[in-house]
Amino acid sequence: MATERQKEASRRNIVKARQAQSARAQGKNVPRQSQGMSTAEKDDLKDKEFAFPKERKEPLTDARHVRNAIARFNQVEDVTDAERDQAWKRILAAAKRYDVEVSESSWRDLAKGGKDRKR
């Protein structure tokens, strides 16, 4: 279940997507999102380009990957809270760089119930 802040951020992202689609329809050259990253491309990335560099999990190479890293943050297993704190800082920096809106101020504000918590 999404929180109100997540829903509002989603609404703003939809508005941005519609603006890009409209600009394309008017003939403007608006780049599309990438088609993804091959395994070879992922292997070529430096450790610092990942939210979790030691595990090489969650690349932060574009806006789509940043949003994905946020969505999957609680699914990363076998990392300490200190590693999560560092990963969250990397994600926030990448979000700012790629103009991705993040409503949570801490990774602890993300939806509960991921694999990082024992039940």
N, CA and C atoms as a LAMMPS dump frame, in Angstrom:
ITEM: TIMESTEP
0
ITEM: NUMBER OF ATOMS
357
ITEM: BOX BOUNDS ff ff ff
-5.0000000000000000e+02 5.0000000000000000e+02
-5.0000000000000000e+02 5.0000000000000000e+02
-5.0000000000000000e+02 5.0000000000000000e+02
ITEM: ATOMS id mol type element x y z
1 1 1 N 0.841 -1.164 0
2 1 2 C 0 0 0
3 1 3 C 0.896 1.24 0
4 2 1 N 0.634 2.147 -0.881
5 2 2 C 1.448 3.351 -1.01
6 2 3 C 0.977 4.43 -0.041
7 3 1 N 1.934 5.22 0.422
8 3 2 C 1.608 6.335 1.306
9 3 3 C 1.157 7.519 0.462
10 4 1 N 0.6 8.52 1.113
11 4 2 C 0.162 9.721 0.39
12 4 3 C 1.343 10.413 -0.29
13 5 1 N 2.487 10.46 0.39
14 5 2 C 3.665 11.109 -0.211
15 5 3 C 4.126 10.356 -1.447
16 6 1 N 4.067 9.033 -1.412
17 6 2 C 4.451 8.248 -2.579
18 6 3 C 3.479 8.486 -3.729
19 7 1 N 2.194 8.566 -3.395
20 7 2 C 1.187 8.808 -4.43
21 7 3 C 1.388 10.183 -5.071
22 8 1 N 1.694 11.182 -4.252
23 8 2 C 1.902 12.535 -4.77
24 8 3 C 3.147 12.588 -5.658
25 9 1 N 4.214 11.929 -5.233
26 9 2 C 5.431 11.877 -6.051
27 9 3 C 5.139 11.177 -7.378
28 10 1 N 4.344 10.12 -7.33
29 10 2 C 3.966 9.405 -8.544
30 10 3 C 3.165 10.312 -9.481
31 11 1 N 2.261 11.078 -8.909
32 11 2 C 1.464 12.01 -9.733
33 11 3 C 2.362 13.033 -10.429
34 12 1 N 3.352 13.553 -9.688
35 12 2 C 4.257 14.532 -10.289
36 12 3 C 5.088 13.895 -11.402
37 13 1 N 5.509 12.651 -11.205
38 13 2 C 6.278 11.966 -12.242
39 13 3 C 5.428 11.715 -13.481
40 14 1 N 4.144 11.429 -13.286
41 14 2 C 3.242 11.237 -14.424
42 14 3 C 3.096 12.539 -15.204
43 15 1 N 2.999 13.659 -14.486
44 15 2 C 2.901 14.963 -15.147
45 15 3 C 4.147 15.202 -16.003
46 16 1 N 5.33 14.9 -15.474
47 16 2 C 6.571 15.071 -16.231
48 16 3 C 6.574 14.197 -17.479
49 17 1 N 6.107 12.959 -17.336
50 17 2 C 6.068 12.045 -18.476
51 17 3 C 5.109 12.557 -19.548
52 18 1 N 3.974 13.073 -19.127
53 18 2 C 3.006 13.614 -20.099
54 18 3 C 3.569 14.836 -20.806
55 19 1 N 4.31 15.675 -20.07
56 19 2 C 4.919 16.848 -20.699
57 19 3 C 5.927 16.433 -21.762
58 20 1 N 6.718 15.406 -21.458
59 20 2 C 7.695 14.917 -22.432
60 20 3 C 6.985 14.341 -23.653
61 21 1 N 5.91 13.598 -23.424
62 21 2 C 5.157 13.008 -24.53
63 21 3 C 4.553 14.11 -25.4
64 22 1 N 4.024 15.148 -24.777
65 22 2 C 3.438 16.257 -25.512
66 22 3 C 4.505 16.989 -26.333
67 23 1 N 5.666 17.187 -25.731
68 23 2 C 6.753 17.854 -26.45
69 23 3 C 7.167 17.044 -27.671
70 24 1 N 7.232 15.724 -27.515
71 24 2 C 7.57 14.87 -28.659
72 24 3 C 6.512 14.997 -29.753
73 25 1 N 5.24 15.049 -29.356
74 25 2 C 4.15 15.158 -30.328
75 25 3 C 4.231 16.475 -31.089
76 26 1 N 4.817 17.498 -30.465
77 26 2 C 4.955 18.803 -31.113
78 26 3 C 6.253 18.916 -31.901
79 27 1 N 6.968 17.794 -32.022
80 27 2 C 8.157 17.762 -32.851
81 27 3 C 9.457 18.056 -32.131
82 28 1 N 9.426 18.246 -30.836
83 28 2 C 10.657 18.509 -30.101
84 28 3 C 11.416 17.208 -29.896
85 29 1 N 12.727 17.327 -29.838
86 29 2 C 13.57 16.156 -29.659
87 29 3 C 13.796 15.929 -28.168
88 30 1 N 12.94 15.12 -27.578
89 30 2 C 13.044 14.781 -26.161
90 30 3 C 13.527 13.345 -26.077
91 31 1 N 14.713 13.122 -25.482
92 31 2 C 15.234 11.742 -25.446
93 31 3 C 14.341 10.814 -24.645
94 32 1 N 14.212 9.607 -25.124
95 32 2 C 13.441 8.593 -24.41
96 32 3 C 14.324 7.945 -23.363
97 33 1 N 13.668 7.228 -22.442
98 33 2 C 14.437 6.504 -21.44
99 33 3 C 15.229 5.409 -22.127
100 34 1 N 16.312 5.026 -21.486
101 34 2 C 17.139 3.974 -22.059
102 34 3 C 16.383 2.643 -22.052
103 35 1 N 16.834 1.725 -22.866
104 35 2 C 16.19 0.419 -22.973
105 35 3 C 16.671 -0.545 -21.903
106 36 1 N 17.521 -0.097 -21.039
107 36 2 C 18.045 -0.971 -20.008
108 36 3 C 19.535 -1.171 -20.205
109 37 1 N 20.098 -1.978 -19.361
110 37 2 C 21.533 -2.162 -19.362
111 37 3 C 21.842 -3.65 -19.539
112 38 1 N 22.753 -3.935 -20.437
113 38 2 C 23.146 -5.326 -20.623
114 38 3 C 24.048 -5.752 -19.465
115 39 1 N 24.241 -7.029 -19.314
116 39 2 C 25.123 -7.539 -18.27
117 39 3 C 26.539 -7.026 -18.473
118 40 1 N 26.983 -6.973 -19.721
119 40 2 C 28.335 -6.481 -20.014
120 40 3 C 28.464 -5.011 -19.599
121 41 1 N 27.431 -4.212 -19.894
122 41 2 C 27.467 -2.799 -19.5
123 41 3 C 27.476 -2.66 -17.984
124 42 1 N 26.695 -3.488 -17.317
125 42 2 C 26.661 -3.447 -15.856
126 42 3 C 28.011 -3.854 -15.273
127 43 1 N 28.644 -4.841 -15.874
128 43 2 C 29.96 -5.29 -15.413
129 43 3 C 31.02 -4.206 -15.586
130 44 1 N 30.836 -3.325 -16.568
131 44 2 C 31.808 -2.258 -16.829
132 44 3 C 31.668 -1.078 -15.869
133 45 1 N 30.573 -1.017 -15.125
134 45 2 C 30.37 0.1 -14.203
135 45 3 C 31.352 0.044 -13.042
136 46 1 N 31.73 1.213 -12.562
137 46 2 C 32.578 1.303 -11.378
138 46 3 C 31.723 1.044 -10.146
139 47 1 N 32.348 0.577 -9.081
140 47 2 C 31.617 0.286 -7.847
141 47 3 C 30.845 1.493 -7.34
142 48 1 N 31.414 2.687 -7.487
143 48 2 C 30.771 3.885 -6.945
144 48 3 C 29.468 4.242 -7.676
145 49 1 N 29.184 3.582 -8.785
146 49 2 C 27.958 3.845 -9.533
147 49 3 C 26.787 2.977 -9.064
148 50 1 N 26.974 2.248 -7.971
149 50 2 C 25.935 1.405 -7.4
150 50 3 C 25.525 1.959 -6.041
151 51 1 N 24.269 1.78 -5.678
152 51 2 C 23.821 2.17 -4.346
153 51 3 C 24.541 1.328 -3.296
154 52 1 N 24.687 0.046 -3.578
155 52 2 C 25.389 -0.879 -2.687
156 52 3 C 26.637 -1.368 -3.426
157 53 1 N 27.746 -0.633 -3.335
158 53 2 C 28.915 -0.951 -4.146
159 53 3 C 29.56 -2.296 -3.827
160 54 1 N 29.585 -2.69 -2.563
161 54 2 C 30.22 -3.954 -2.186
162 54 3 C 29.495 -5.132 -2.843
163 55 1 N 28.172 -5.056 -2.882
164 55 2 C 27.356 -6.114 -3.474
165 55 3 C 27.115 -5.891 -4.963
166 56 1 N 27.477 -4.671 -5.446
167 56 2 C 27.209 -4.246 -6.825
168 56 3 C 25.722 -4.398 -7.146
169 57 1 N 24.912 -3.868 -6.235
170 57 2 C 23.452 -3.921 -6.396
171 57 3 C 22.922 -2.511 -6.607
172 58 1 N 21.901 -2.413 -7.399
173 58 2 C 21.17 -1.182 -7.677
174 58 3 C 22.038 -0.108 -8.34
175 59 1 N 22.285 -0.239 -9.648
176 59 2 C 23.041 0.8 -10.359
177 59 3 C 22.276 2.121 -10.365
178 60 1 N 23.002 3.219 -10.356
179 60 2 C 22.406 4.558 -10.309
180 60 3 C 22.862 5.369 -11.519
181 61 1 N 22.598 4.854 -12.706
182 61 2 C 23.127 5.465 -13.919
183 61 3 C 22.166 6.41 -14.629
184 62 1 N 20.894 6.366 -14.284
185 62 2 C 19.919 7.274 -14.88
186 62 3 C 18.693 7.347 -13.97
187 63 1 N 17.731 8.178 -14.331
188 63 2 C 16.552 8.401 -13.487
189 63 3 C 15.761 7.116 -13.268
190 64 1 N 15.644 6.315 -14.302
191 64 2 C 14.88 5.074 -14.176
192 64 3 C 15.524 4.132 -13.167
193 65 1 N 16.844 4.031 -13.205
194 65 2 C 17.539 3.166 -12.259
195 65 3 C 17.457 3.712 -10.829
196 66 1 N 17.453 5.014 -10.693
197 66 2 C 17.32 5.611 -9.354
198 66 3 C 15.954 5.265 -8.77
199 67 1 N 14.897 5.435 -9.57
200 67 2 C 13.558 5.09 -9.09
201 67 3 C 13.472 3.608 -8.743
202 68 1 N 14.107 2.777 -9.55
203 68 2 C 14.11 1.346 -9.289
204 68 3 C 14.867 1.023 -7.997
205 69 1 N 15.983 1.701 -7.772
206 69 2 C 16.76 1.465 -6.544
207 69 3 C 15.948 1.821 -5.302
208 70 1 N 15.162 2.875 -5.392
209 70 2 C 14.307 3.258 -4.263
210 70 3 C 13.234 2.198 -4.05
211 71 1 N 12.62 1.765 -5.138
212 71 2 C 11.538 0.782 -5.035
213 71 3 C 12.025 -0.548 -4.472
214 72 1 N 13.248 -0.925 -4.79
215 72 2 C 13.77 -2.225 -4.371
216 72 3 C 14.69 -2.153 -3.158
217 73 1 N 14.785 -0.99 -2.557
218 73 2 C 15.75 -0.778 -1.468
219 73 3 C 15.618 -1.82 -0.362
220 74 1 N 14.407 -2.102 0.079
221 74 2 C 14.199 -3.052 1.177
222 74 3 C 14.365 -4.505 0.756
223 75 1 N 14.549 -4.754 -0.527
224 75 2 C 14.715 -6.128 -0.994
225 75 3 C 16.172 -6.589 -0.986
226 76 1 N 17.1 -5.658 -0.788
227 76 2 C 18.514 -6.015 -0.765
228 76 3 C 18.812 -6.731 0.545
229 77 1 N 19.387 -7.909 0.422
230 77 2 C 19.646 -8.739 1.603
231 77 3 C 21.099 -8.649 2.044
232 78 1 N 21.319 -9.024 3.299
233 78 2 C 22.656 -9.169 3.868
234 78 3 C 23.476 -7.885 3.849
235 79 1 N 22.843 -6.773 4.17
236 79 2 C 23.571 -5.516 4.327
237 79 3 C 23.241 -4.928 5.699
238 80 1 N 24.183 -4.202 6.261
239 80 2 C 23.988 -3.609 7.584
240 80 3 C 23.237 -2.287 7.46
241 81 1 N 22.784 -1.786 8.589
242 81 2 C 22.122 -0.481 8.597
243 81 3 C 23.091 0.621 8.161
244 82 1 N 24.352 0.49 8.53
245 82 2 C 25.352 1.481 8.113
246 82 3 C 25.505 1.471 6.587
247 83 1 N 25.5 0.29 5.991
248 83 2 C 25.58 0.2 4.527
249 83 3 C 24.322 0.782 3.883
250 84 1 N 23.183 0.572 4.523
251 84 2 C 21.941 1.162 4.006
252 84 3 C 21.986 2.688 4.097
253 85 1 N 22.534 3.204 5.191
254 85 2 C 22.665 4.664 5.325
255 85 3 C 23.51 5.236 4.183
256 86 1 N 24.633 4.594 3.891
257 86 2 C 25.508 5.048 2.806
258 86 3 C 24.813 4.915 1.448
259 87 1 N 24.117 3.805 1.246
260 87 2 C 23.4 3.593 -0.019
261 87 3 C 22.329 4.66 -0.205
262 88 1 N 21.632 5.008 0.868
263 88 2 C 20.579 6.022 0.776
264 88 3 C 21.168 7.373 0.383
265 89 1 N 22.344 7.692 0.927
266 89 2 C 23.012 8.946 0.553
267 89 3 C 23.351 8.943 -0.935
268 90 1 N 23.836 7.812 -1.423
269 90 2 C 24.151 7.71 -2.857
270 90 3 C 22.89 7.86 -3.713
271 91 1 N 21.803 7.251 -3.261
272 91 2 C 20.545 7.336 -4.004
273 91 3 C 20.046 8.772 -4.042
274 92 1 N 20.082 9.464 -2.904
275 92 2 C 19.615 10.857 -2.867
276 92 3 C 20.465 11.75 -3.773
277 93 1 N 21.778 11.529 -3.786
278 93 2 C 22.654 12.31 -4.656
279 93 3 C 22.317 12.049 -6.128
280 94 1 N 22.096 10.778 -6.47
281 94 2 C 21.745 10.433 -7.853
282 94 3 C 20.367 10.976 -8.214
283 95 1 N 19.441 10.952 -7.27
284 95 2 C 18.101 11.489 -7.523
285 95 3 C 18.177 12.983 -7.835
286 96 1 N 18.997 13.681 -7.102
287 96 2 C 19.174 15.119 -7.349
288 96 3 C 19.798 15.335 -8.732
289 97 1 N 20.796 14.523 -9.062
290 97 2 C 21.499 14.647 -10.339
291 97 3 C 20.56 14.398 -11.517
292 98 1 N 19.643 13.428 -11.386
293 98 2 C 18.748 13.064 -12.484
294 98 3 C 17.344 13.638 -12.333
295 99 1 N 17.168 14.567 -11.385
296 99 2 C 15.891 15.257 -11.184
297 99 3 C 14.748 14.282 -10.877
298 100 1 N 15.009 13.356 -9.959
299 100 2 C 13.993 12.418 -9.492
300 100 3 C 13.535 12.881 -8.125
301 101 1 N 12.248 13.034 -7.964
302 101 2 C 11.713 13.496 -6.698
303 101 3 C 11.625 12.336 -5.707
304 102 1 N 12.161 12.56 -4.511
305 102 2 C 12.131 11.557 -3.451
306 102 3 C 11.413 12.189 -2.267
307 103 1 N 10.304 11.57 -1.856
308 103 2 C 9.523 12.158 -0.769
309 103 3 C 10.031 11.734 0.606
310 104 1 N 10.704 10.603 0.695
311 104 2 C 11.2 10.122 1.976
312 104 3 C 12.542 10.782 2.281
313 105 1 N 12.734 11.138 3.551
314 105 2 C 14.006 11.749 3.937
315 105 3 C 14.996 10.695 4.421
316 106 1 N 14.504 9.524 4.755
317 106 2 C 15.357 8.445 5.247
318 106 3 C 14.865 7.126 4.665
319 107 1 N 15.786 6.188 4.514
320 107 2 C 15.369 4.874 4.02
321 107 3 C 14.447 4.189 5.007
322 108 1 N 14.501 4.603 6.255
323 108 2 C 13.616 4.009 7.272
324 108 3 C 12.15 4.41 7.054
325 109 1 N 11.935 5.451 6.247
326 109 2 C 10.576 5.897 5.939
327 109 3 C 9.932 5.085 4.819
328 110 1 N 10.709 4.269 4.144
329 110 2 C 10.173 3.452 3.059
330 110 3 C 9.196 2.428 3.625
331 111 1 N 8.386 1.854 2.763
332 111 2 C 7.388 0.872 3.191
333 111 3 C 8.047 -0.25 3.98
334 112 1 N 7.442 -0.643 5.023
335 112 2 C 7.969 -1.711 5.878
336 112 3 C 7.625 -3.059 5.279
337 113 1 N 8.303 -4.091 5.759
338 113 2 C 7.971 -5.446 5.343
339 113 3 C 8.89 -6.043 4.313
340 114 1 N 9.995 -5.362 3.983
341 114 2 C 10.93 -5.914 3.024
342 114 3 C 11.754 -7.033 3.656
343 115 1 N 12.667 -7.557 2.882
344 115 2 C 13.49 -8.668 3.343
345 115 3 C 14.526 -8.246 4.383
346 116 1 N 14.675 -6.927 4.584
347 116 2 C 15.692 -6.461 5.517
348 116 3 C 15.247 -6.616 6.968
349 117 1 N 14.015 -6.927 7.212
350 117 2 C 13.511 -7.023 8.581
351 117 3 C 13.062 -8.448 8.864
352 118 1 N 13.431 -8.948 10.031
353 118 2 C 12.961 -10.274 10.434
354 118 3 C 11.544 -10.14 10.942
355 119 1 N 10.722 -11.094 10.63
356 119 2 C 9.301 -11.032 11.04
357 119 3 C 9.083 -11.749 12.337
